[in-house]
């Protein structure tokens, strides 16, 4: 059985011209090798009450109906409002879809439906909903190459020597650390690999003594079992890593040059924090208290990799 094929833009243009010349529907249909009922339905559905049948208006209406049919969120206004509200609260489409599946199974939608709503609909594009996503890409594109950095670190231990139980996230207390730079300062970020619990501290400069001192102060209240190791890249801000070993007994490991994927957890944490603090943001006036509030919200947001539990819940369980 031959499947139905929608009219193309060129066919609508042809119908427009022939219709204005007063040609019959059957003549137009024979020229296009279409059913005359398809032509009649096309003209009836897409004629403007003032201008009559205009090919450009017909094409626009067709696209509008296609969006309404394809996207579930246009059929349920309350569900659409909920999705947009959660996006504004920094929830990812994956988390929203999982929450709906668990809490409202009869109204559940896939994350792909949400992404298509954001990128493929006129409403999503005009509202610039992509700006509510983690990466804020205007188009759905794969990750691009990052500008990478590297430097010589004294007495460093290769990440390839990190124990297997740390690599596989079998035990608590293994961290990854990194630095994100902004105008007016930087933010040192640490994430615990198993629970995905994040700690962040603002610094005025990227001098190693300042950065390491700030990280050390944040690690100090934690019990020894939660301070097993921490992995860095080869940035100069981590030159004084021996301080962490001396003060906390924490083993430090370093990634290979130009290999940020070897500390993927903290790279992901950086991306999440960037939703709150974009690269172009000036953080001169950002207080640590405000930063802590952001991190608290992030740590209390369900994560897919944790079975949609929160990092705070898991970390607190280990802490207690």
C-alpha positions as CSV (number, residue, x, y, z in Angstrom):
1,X,0.0,0.0,0.0
2,X,1.4,3.4,-1.0
3,X,1.9,5.8,1.9
4,X,0.6,9.3,1.8
5,X,3.0,12.0,0.9
6,X,2.4,15.6,2.0
7,X,2.3,18.4,-0.5
8,X,5.6,20.2,-1.0
9,X,6.3,23.9,-1.1
10,X,6.7,23.8,-4.9
11,X,3.4,21.9,-5.2
12,X,1.6,24.5,-3.1
13,X,3.1,27.3,-5.3
14,X,1.8,25.5,-8.4
15,X,-1.7,25.2,-6.9
16,X,-1.6,28.9,-6.0
17,X,-0.8,30.0,-9.5
18,X,-3.2,27.6,-11.2
19,X,-6.0,28.4,-8.8
20,X,-5.6,32.1,-9.5
21,X,-5.9,31.4,-13.2
22,X,-9.3,29.7,-12.6
23,X,-8.1,26.2,-13.5
24,X,-10.3,23.3,-12.2
25,X,-9.3,21.2,-9.3
26,X,-9.2,18.1,-11.5
27,X,-6.8,19.7,-13.9
28,X,-4.5,20.8,-11.1
29,X,-4.7,17.3,-9.6
30,X,-3.8,15.6,-12.9
31,X,-0.8,17.9,-13.4
32,X,0.5,17.1,-10.0
33,X,-0.5,13.4,-10.2
34,X,-2.6,13.9,-7.1
35,X,-6.2,13.1,-6.1
36,X,-8.6,16.0,-6.8
37,X,-9.9,15.5,-3.3
38,X,-6.4,16.2,-1.9
39,X,-6.3,19.5,-3.8
40,X,-9.8,20.4,-2.7
41,X,-8.9,19.7,1.0
42,X,-5.7,21.6,0.7
43,X,-7.4,24.7,-0.6
44,X,-10.2,24.5,1.9
45,X,-7.9,24.0,5.0
46,X,-5.3,26.6,4.1
47,X,-7.2,29.4,2.5
48,X,-7.0,32.8,4.2
49,X,-10.5,34.4,4.7
50,X,-9.1,37.7,3.2
51,X,-6.6,36.6,0.6
52,X,-7.9,33.2,-0.4
53,X,-5.4,30.5,-1.1
54,X,-1.8,31.7,-0.8
55,X,1.0,29.2,-1.0
56,X,3.2,30.8,1.7
57,X,0.3,31.0,4.2
58,X,-0.6,27.4,3.4
59,X,3.0,26.3,4.1
60,X,3.1,28.1,7.4
61,X,-0.2,26.6,8.6
62,X,1.0,23.1,7.7
63,X,4.1,23.6,9.8
64,X,2.1,24.8,12.7
65,X,-0.3,21.8,12.6
66,X,2.7,19.5,12.3
67,X,4.2,20.9,15.5
68,X,0.9,20.6,17.3
69,X,0.5,17.0,16.2
70,X,4.1,16.0,16.9
71,X,4.7,17.5,20.2
72,X,2.8,16.3,23.3
73,X,3.5,19.5,25.2
74,X,1.3,21.5,22.9
75,X,-1.7,19.2,23.8
76,X,-1.3,19.6,27.5
77,X,-0.8,23.2,28.6
78,X,-0.3,22.3,32.3
79,X,2.4,19.8,31.4
80,X,4.1,22.4,29.2
81,X,4.0,24.9,32.0
82,X,5.5,22.3,34.4
83,X,8.4,21.5,32.0
84,X,9.3,25.1,31.4
85,X,9.1,25.8,35.2
86,X,11.5,22.9,36.0
87,X,13.9,24.0,33.2
88,X,14.0,27.4,34.9
89,X,14.9,25.6,38.2
90,X,17.9,24.1,36.4
91,X,16.4,20.6,36.0
92,X,17.7,18.8,32.9
93,X,15.2,17.2,30.4
94,X,16.4,13.8,31.6
95,X,15.6,14.6,35.2
96,X,12.2,16.1,34.3
97,X,11.3,13.0,32.3
98,X,12.4,10.6,35.0
99,X,10.5,12.6,37.7
100,X,7.3,12.5,35.6
101,X,7.7,8.8,35.0
102,X,8.0,8.1,38.7
103,X,5.4,10.6,40.1
104,X,2.9,11.0,37.2
105,X,3.2,7.9,35.0
106,X,0.1,8.7,33.0
107,X,1.5,12.0,32.0
108,X,5.1,10.9,31.5
109,X,7.1,12.1,28.4
110,X,10.5,11.2,27.2
111,X,13.5,13.6,27.4
112,X,13.6,13.5,23.6
113,X,10.1,15.1,23.5
114,X,11.4,17.9,25.7
115,X,14.5,18.4,23.6
116,X,12.3,18.6,20.4
117,X,10.0,21.0,22.1
118,X,13.0,23.2,22.8
119,X,14.8,23.0,19.5
120,X,12.2,21.9,16.9
121,X,9.2,24.1,17.6
122,X,8.7,27.7,16.7
123,X,7.6,28.4,20.3
124,X,10.8,26.8,21.7
125,X,13.1,28.7,19.4
126,X,11.3,32.1,19.8
127,X,11.3,31.7,23.6
128,X,15.0,30.7,23.4
129,X,14.4,27.8,25.8
130,X,17.9,26.4,24.9
131,X,19.2,29.0,27.3
132,X,17.7,27.0,30.2
133,X,19.8,24.0,29.4
134,X,23.2,23.1,30.8
135,X,25.3,23.8,27.7
136,X,23.0,26.5,26.2
137,X,23.7,25.4,22.6
138,X,21.6,27.1,20.0
139,X,21.5,23.9,18.1
140,X,21.7,20.3,19.1
141,X,25.4,19.6,18.3
142,X,28.0,17.3,19.8
143,X,30.5,18.6,22.2
144,X,33.3,20.7,20.6
145,X,36.9,20.5,21.4
146,X,38.0,22.4,24.5
147,X,41.0,24.6,24.8
148,X,43.3,22.4,26.9
149,X,46.1,23.3,29.2
150,X,49.0,21.5,30.9
151,X,52.0,22.1,33.1
152,X,54.7,20.3,35.0
153,X,53.7,19.5,38.6
154,X,56.5,18.4,41.0
155,X,56.1,15.0,42.8
156,X,52.9,14.2,40.9
157,X,51.5,10.7,40.7
158,X,49.8,9.6,37.5
159,X,46.1,9.0,37.5
160,X,46.9,5.6,36.0
161,X,48.1,4.5,39.5
162,X,44.8,5.4,41.1
163,X,43.4,2.2,42.7
164,X,40.7,0.2,40.9
165,X,38.1,0.7,43.6
166,X,38.4,4.5,43.1
167,X,38.2,4.2,39.3
168,X,35.0,2.1,39.6
169,X,33.5,4.2,42.3
170,X,33.3,1.3,44.7
171,X,34.3,3.3,47.7
172,X,33.5,6.7,49.1
173,X,36.1,9.5,49.6
174,X,37.7,9.8,46.2
175,X,37.4,13.3,44.7
176,X,38.2,15.2,41.5
177,X,39.1,18.9,41.5
178,X,39.3,21.6,38.9
179,X,39.2,25.4,38.5
180,X,36.7,27.5,36.5
181,X,37.8,31.0,35.5
182,X,35.7,34.1,35.3
183,X,36.2,37.9,35.3
184,X,36.8,38.9,38.9
185,X,38.1,35.6,40.2
186,X,37.8,31.9,39.9
187,X,36.0,29.0,41.6
188,X,37.7,25.8,42.7
189,X,35.4,22.9,42.4
190,X,35.6,19.4,44.0
191,X,33.2,16.5,43.4
192,X,33.1,13.2,45.3
193,X,33.1,10.5,42.6
194,X,30.7,8.0,44.2
195,X,28.0,10.4,45.6
196,X,28.6,13.3,43.1
197,X,28.6,15.6,46.0
198,X,30.0,19.0,45.0
199,X,32.1,21.5,47.0
200,X,33.0,24.9,45.5
201,X,35.0,27.8,46.9
202,X,35.7,31.2,45.3
203,X,39.2,32.6,45.0
204,X,40.5,36.0,43.9
205,X,43.6,34.6,42.1
206,X,44.7,31.3,40.8
207,X,47.9,31.2,42.8
208,X,48.4,27.7,44.0
209,X,48.9,28.6,47.6
210,X,45.6,30.4,47.7
211,X,43.6,27.7,45.8
212,X,45.0,24.8,47.8
213,X,44.5,26.6,51.1
214,X,40.9,27.1,50.2
215,X,40.4,23.5,49.3
216,X,42.1,22.3,52.4
217,X,39.8,24.4,54.6
218,X,36.8,22.8,53.0
219,X,38.2,19.3,53.4
220,X,39.2,19.8,57.1
221,X,35.8,19.1,58.7
222,X,35.4,15.8,56.9
223,X,36.3,12.5,58.5
224,X,39.4,10.6,57.2
225,X,37.3,8.0,55.4
226,X,35.9,10.7,53.1
227,X,39.4,12.0,52.2
228,X,41.0,9.1,50.3
229,X,42.2,10.8,47.1
230,X,41.7,13.7,44.8
231,X,42.6,13.9,41.1
232,X,43.6,17.1,39.3
233,X,44.7,18.2,35.8
234,X,48.1,19.6,35.3
235,X,47.2,23.3,35.9
236,X,49.7,25.4,37.8
237,X,47.0,26.2,40.4
238,X,47.6,22.6,41.8
239,X,51.4,22.9,42.1
240,X,51.1,22.9,46.0
241,X,49.2,19.6,46.1
242,X,51.6,18.2,48.7
243,X,49.9,20.5,51.2
244,X,46.8,18.3,51.0
245,X,48.8,15.2,51.5
246,X,50.5,16.6,54.6
247,X,47.4,18.2,56.2
248,X,44.9,15.5,55.4
249,X,46.7,12.4,54.3
250,X,44.9,12.6,51.0
251,X,46.6,11.0,48.0
252,X,46.8,13.3,44.9
253,X,46.7,12.0,41.3
254,X,47.2,13.9,38.1
255,X,45.7,13.4,34.7
256,X,47.7,13.1,31.5
257,X,48.3,16.3,29.6
258,X,45.4,17.4,27.4
259,X,43.1,14.7,28.9
260,X,40.2,16.3,30.7
261,X,38.0,13.2,30.1
262,X,40.1,11.5,32.8
263,X,38.3,13.6,35.4
264,X,34.9,13.6,33.7
265,X,33.0,13.9,37.0
266,X,34.3,17.4,37.8
267,X,34.1,18.4,34.1
268,X,30.4,17.6,34.3
269,X,30.1,19.5,37.7
270,X,31.7,22.5,36.0
271,X,29.0,22.4,33.3
272,X,26.2,22.2,35.9
273,X,27.7,25.2,37.8
274,X,28.0,27.1,34.5
275,X,24.2,27.1,34.3
276,X,24.4,29.4,37.3
277,X,27.6,31.3,36.5
278,X,28.2,31.6,32.8
279,X,31.7,32.1,31.4
280,X,31.1,35.8,30.7
281,X,29.8,36.5,34.2
282,X,31.7,38.9,36.4
283,X,32.0,37.3,39.9
284,X,33.8,40.2,41.6
285,X,30.8,40.7,43.9
286,X,29.9,37.0,44.3
287,X,30.0,36.2,48.0
288,X,30.9,32.7,49.2
289,X,27.5,32.5,51.0
290,X,25.7,33.0,47.7
291,X,27.9,30.4,46.0
292,X,27.2,27.9,48.8
293,X,23.4,28.4,48.2
294,X,23.9,27.6,44.5
295,X,25.9,24.5,45.4
296,X,23.3,23.4,47.9
297,X,20.6,23.5,45.3
298,X,22.7,21.5,42.9
299,X,23.5,18.9,45.6
300,X,19.8,18.6,46.3
301,X,18.8,18.1,42.6
302,X,18.1,14.4,41.6
303,X,20.8,12.9,39.3
304,X,20.2,10.2,36.7
305,X,23.5,8.5,37.5
306,X,22.4,8.1,41.1
307,X,19.0,6.5,40.2
308,X,17.5,10.0,40.6
309,X,18.5,10.4,44.2
310,X,20.3,13.5,45.3
311,X,24.1,13.8,46.0
312,X,23.3,15.4,49.3
313,X,21.2,12.4,50.5
314,X,23.9,9.9,49.5
315,X,26.8,11.9,50.9
316,X,25.0,12.6,54.2
317,X,24.4,8.8,54.6
318,X,28.1,8.1,54.2
319,X,28.9,11.1,56.5
320,X,26.7,9.7,59.3
